[in-house]
Amino acid sequence: MRGESDVPARDATDRDATGPVPRRRFLAGAAAVAGSALTAGATPLVDPERNRARLSDPAAARVRAEAPTVLDELARLAGQAGEGEPCCLIDLGGVEHNLDALLRFAETHGWTLRPRLDVLGGPQPAARVLDALPEPRGLVRRLRDVAPTLEAAPEEADLIVAEAPTDRELARYLTTPPTRANQRVRLSVGDLATLDTTIDLAHEAGTDEPVELCLELDSGAGRGGFREPQSVVAAAGRLRDAGEVVRCTALRARDTHARVTAASPVRTGIARDARARLRELRRLLVEAAGGAIDPDELVVGGPGSANYRNWAEGDELDEIHPGSAVVYSRWLREGFDDDELVVALVVAAPVLGVVGASPRVPLTDFSMPGSDREQLTLRGGSWPDARGEQPELLWPEGLDDDRLHGGRGEHTSAITAPAGRLERGDYVLMWPEDTDAAVGRFGSVIGVREGTVEDIWPTFTRWGAPWSE
């Protein structure tokens, strides 16, 4: 591939012989990351000087993190492990780097870090993150993701299921909860109907231990959760009457509406309002529940990547729940708090062929005078987020969408590149706008570290696939 670095490729037999790095390889501790580890002449994920001062101080590190892999190395590894198909790569060194930054900020303010694990795509990389944290706490998106995550996770893993399940999902789960000794799972509940169903199903299942709940409180996002004081008081009554069948041990107050704008005054105001709502709803809940809720064991969290720093003025939180910041999704670059983050997840598409010179006269094969670009066809390339935003063409530099000839498509895409820069079989790297939306389109993720493929892991199952027991 043109423009690849001087680092030699390792073939599949090298990777298989080496095997995956043992768990707890990057436990919290003091370890430096040398900025000079970035390959000379390669395109870095970020400016190498950006974090050099911090990375030169071993005492500052909270997670042992190797240097992030540079972009041309990621493209080479995509060619090595992608089997000629579109693929998704997770840079484990970049993930560790971002976890370190998040942990240091959290601990400075007395918080625990509970990251969203769905941004990593699958249970094995999620377990790697849990293993790296001083306290292995995380959020999974769906109830069906609990069992495979716990199977790969440390024995003391502590999960919150971020989305409330349907009745049938919940009934299935409660029949055979997948937790092992010392593992903990809390189920999210955001309205009275779901709470009533959960209590009824817990009664029917006859579980040995109370079903632990995380109550969702609407702190202004308008995306569900208990919002009115009377509904919170009613929920407290249900919990009190349920006895030992269920127990509320966590609260979550999301402020996802902070993502609407990166403007700091707006996000600061959103955090201030959300904190006030949380304080009042928590007070009402604990008072109305009587002894059904132990305020000393109640874990309170909620803010994610868009706005967690603006909650630092108060003392309402025990933990924060960033997801996109763990891998640095592209939307964070639009003015949000991303000072120490590096790109740790990319999607890659192979070049199917070079079509011809670009630009060309429409509907003809005549090249425009001075054409210094080429039109290329990619396999895949359309992996939009929920808002329809496509991944940014990240590497090599100088790529553009070719909308005149079709633009991005699920099966093939048309782009343009500087003439001679890419050829058939080379890989183009893209930076997803919202990582979990992109990674969910792949059946596996490729874990890389320091210029080598460490492992290839399956992603979380799609809807309709058999459940893990």
Secondary structure in CASP SS format (residue, H / E / C, confidence):
PFRMAT SS
TARGET T0000
AUTHOR 0000-0000-0000
METHOD secondary structure of the structure
MODEL  1
M C 1.00
R C 1.00
G C 1.00
E C 1.00
S C 1.00
D C 1.00
V C 1.00
P C 1.00
A C 1.00
R C 1.00
D C 1.00
A H 1.00
T H 1.00
D H 1.00
R H 1.00
D H 1.00
A H 1.00
T H 1.00
G C 1.00
P C 1.00
V C 1.00
P C 1.00
R C 1.00
R C 1.00
R C 1.00
F C 1.00
L C 1.00
A C 1.00
G C 1.00
A C 1.00
A C 1.00
A C 1.00
V C 1.00
A C 1.00
G H 1.00
S H 1.00
A H 1.00
L C 1.00
T C 1.00
A C 1.00
G C 1.00
A C 1.00
T C 1.00
P C 1.00
L C 1.00
V C 1.00
D C 1.00
P H 1.00
E H 1.00
R H 1.00
N C 1.00
R H 1.00
A H 1.00
R H 1.00
L H 1.00
S C 1.00
D C 1.00
P H 1.00
A H 1.00
A H 1.00
A C 1.00
R C 1.00
V C 1.00
R C 1.00
A C 1.00
E C 1.00
A C 1.00
P C 1.00
T C 1.00
V C 1.00
L H 1.00
D H 1.00
E H 1.00
L H 1.00
A H 1.00
R H 1.00
L H 1.00
A H 1.00
G H 1.00
Q H 1.00
A H 1.00
G C 1.00
E C 1.00
G C 1.00
E C 1.00
P C 1.00
C E 1.00
C E 1.00
L E 1.00
I E 1.00
D E 1.00
L H 1.00
G H 1.00
G H 1.00
V H 1.00
E H 1.00
H H 1.00
N H 1.00
L H 1.00
D H 1.00
A H 1.00
L H 1.00
L H 1.00
R H 1.00
F H 1.00
A H 1.00
E H 1.00
T H 1.00
H C 1.00
G C 1.00
W C 1.00
T E 1.00
L E 1.00
R C 1.00
P C 1.00
R E 1.00
L C 1.00
D H 1.00
V H 1.00
L H 1.00
G C 1.00
G C 1.00
P H 1.00
Q H 1.00
P H 1.00
A H 1.00
A H 1.00
R H 1.00
V H 1.00
L H 1.00
D H 1.00
A H 1.00
L C 1.00
P C 1.00
E C 1.00
P C 1.00
R E 1.00
G E 1.00
L E 1.00
V E 1.00
R C 1.00
R C 1.00
L H 1.00
R H 1.00
D H 1.00
V H 1.00
A H 1.00
P H 1.00
T H 1.00
L H 1.00
E H 1.00
A H 1.00
A C 1.00
P C 1.00
E C 1.00
E C 1.00
A C 1.00
D E 1.00
L E 1.00
I E 1.00
V E 1.00
A C 1.00
E C 1.00
A C 1.00
P C 1.00
T C 1.00
D H 1.00
R H 1.00
E H 1.00
L H 1.00
A H 1.00
R H 1.00
Y H 1.00
L H 1.00
T H 1.00
T C 1.00
P C 1.00
P C 1.00
T C 1.00
R C 1.00
A C 1.00
N C 1.00
Q C 1.00
R E 1.00
V E 1.00
R E 1.00
L E 1.00
S E 1.00
V E 1.00
G C 1.00
D C 1.00
L H 1.00
A H 1.00
T H 1.00
L H 1.00
D H 1.00
T H 1.00
T H 1.00
I H 1.00
D H 1.00
L H 1.00
A H 1.00
H H 1.00
E H 1.00
A H 1.00
G C 1.00
T C 1.00
D C 1.00
E C 1.00
P C 1.00
V E 1.00
E E 1.00
L E 1.00
C E 1.00
L E 1.00
E E 1.00
L E 1.00
D C 1.00
S C 1.00
G C 1.00
A C 1.00
G C 1.00
R C 1.00
G C 1.00
G C 1.00
F E 1.00
R C 1.00
E C 1.00
P H 1.00
Q H 1.00
S H 1.00
V H 1.00
V H 1.00
A H 1.00
A H 1.00
A H 1.00
G H 1.00
R H 1.00
L H 1.00
R H 1.00
D H 1.00
A C 1.00
G C 1.00
E C 1.00
V C 1.00
V E 1.00
R E 1.00
C E 1.00
T E 1.00
A E 1.00
L E 1.00
R E 1.00
A C 1.00
R C 1.00
D C 1.00
T H 1.00
H H 1.00
A H 1.00
R H 1.00
V H 1.00
T C 1.00
A C 1.00
A C 1.00
S H 1.00
P H 1.00
V H 1.00
R H 1.00
T H 1.00
G H 1.00
I H 1.00
A H 1.00
R H 1.00
D H 1.00
A H 1.00
R H 1.00
A H 1.00
R H 1.00
L H 1.00
R H 1.00
E H 1.00
L H 1.00
R H 1.00
R H 1.00
L H 1.00
L H 1.00
V H 1.00
E H 1.00
A H 1.00
A H 1.00
G H 1.00
G H 1.00
A H 1.00
I C 1.00
D C 1.00
P C 1.00
D C 1.00
E C 1.00
L C 1.00
V E 1.00
V E 1.00
G E 1.00
G C 1.00
P C 1.00
G C 1.00
S C 1.00
A C 1.00
N C 1.00
Y H 1.00
R H 1.00
N H 1.00
W H 1.00
A C 1.00
E C 1.00
G C 1.00
D C 1.00
E C 1.00
L C 1.00
D C 1.00
E E 1.00
I E 1.00
H C 1.00
P C 1.00
G C 1.00
S H 1.00
A H 1.00
V H 1.00
V H 1.00
Y C 1.00
S C 1.00
R H 1.00
W H 1.00
L H 1.00
R H 1.00
E C 1.00
G C 1.00
F C 1.00
D C 1.00
D C 1.00
D C 1.00
E C 1.00
L C 1.00
V C 1.00
V C 1.00
A C 1.00
L E 1.00
V E 1.00
V E 1.00
A E 1.00
A E 1.00
P E 1.00
V E 1.00
L E 1.00
G E 1.00
V E 1.00
V E 1.00
G E 1.00
A E 1.00
S E 1.00
P C 1.00
R E 1.00
V C 1.00
P C 1.00
L C 1.00
T C 1.00
D C 1.00
F C 1.00
S E 1.00
M C 1.00
P C 1.00
G C 1.00
S C 1.00
D C 1.00
R E 1.00
E E 1.00
Q E 1.00
L E 1.00
T E 1.00
L E 1.00
R E 1.00
G C 1.00
G C 1.00
S C 1.00
W C 1.00
P C 1.00
D C 1.00
A C 1.00
R C 1.00
G C 1.00
E C 1.00
Q C 1.00
P C 1.00
E E 1.00
L E 1.00
L E 1.00
W E 1.00
P C 1.00
E C 1.00
G C 1.00
L C 1.00
D E 1.00
D E 1.00
D C 1.00
R H 1.00
L H 1.00
H H 1.00
G C 1.00
G C 1.00
R C 1.00
G C 1.00
E C 1.00
H C 1.00
T E 1.00
S E 1.00
A E 1.00
I E 1.00
T E 1.00
A E 1.00
P E 1.00
A C 1.00
G C 1.00
R C 1.00
L C 1.00
E C 1.00
R C 1.00
G C 1.00
D C 1.00
Y E 1.00
V E 1.00
L E 1.00
M E 1.00
W E 1.00
P C 1.00
E C 1.00
D C 1.00
T H 1.00
D H 1.00
A H 1.00
A H 1.00
V H 1.00
G C 1.00
R C 1.00
F C 1.00
G C 1.00
S E 1.00
V E 1.00
I E 1.00
G E 1.00
V E 1.00
R E 1.00
E C 1.00
G C 1.00
T E 1.00
V E 1.00
E E 1.00
D E 1.00
I E 1.00
W E 1.00
P E 1.00
T C 1.00
F C 1.00
T C 1.00
R C 1.00
W C 1.00
G C 1.00
A C 1.00
P C 1.00
W C 1.00
S C 1.00
E C 1.00
END
